[in-house]
């Protein structure tokens, strides 16, 4: 995977340059403190360490600036004859070739490692986001499949209990719209309160229809239903709830 943004891992702004200047000043101060002890030995080591640290935290440009300015300070302050630029000798040549070569090797290596680290983090972030998208898609697919299964169960339930089916009530507005677009077989008339009548709807007492349609809950209910002899009797009914892609439905039927 090609990740172009891996080159932009380092933070930008004035903070990087201010920190680079501070690191350069600290390196010069530490080398000045050690100068009475070590003299002209390793004049650019402190600046090499400072450039490496700046490279690790702030990137290539500030590190190169620290290296170049450190080269001038090391040659001017810590290579004999000290604090003079009129003399150019063997010690200056050794510093000019050895210090940039070692420092460049270190900061280029750190730069490559930091880019590889940032590239890995970007790829991990992309993989995490894709994984979360897959999870969401899987959840949506499972919900849709569950809704389809519940719809099939509703249809099987209505067909199986067709002779005892009283009415079906939609609990949500989108369920009512779906029912209007796909009416139940038989050409039954539309009723208020999101109710579709069933084969036994006309046998139920109208007062019980009003009562049940306003406070229908899943479970057992009792209603006055007219039998074959024309006499209304108090009959046990069962209400079941079905959750489909079109909404939630309550189905009321005469109990077994």
Secondary structure, DSSP 4 states (H G I P E B T S, - for coil): ---GGGGG-S--SHHHHHHHHHHHHHHHHHHHHHHHHHTTTTTTHHHHHHHHHHHHHH-HHHHHHHHHHHHHHHHHHSSSSTT-SS---HHHHHHHHHHHHHHHHHHHHHHHHHHHHHHHHHHHHHHHHHHHHHHHHHHHHHHHHHHHHHHHHHHHHHHHTGGGEEEEEE-SHHHHHHHHHSPPTT-PPEETTTEEE-TTGGGB-HHHHHHHHHS--SEEEEEEEE-TTS-EEEEEEEEEEEEETTEEEEEEEE--
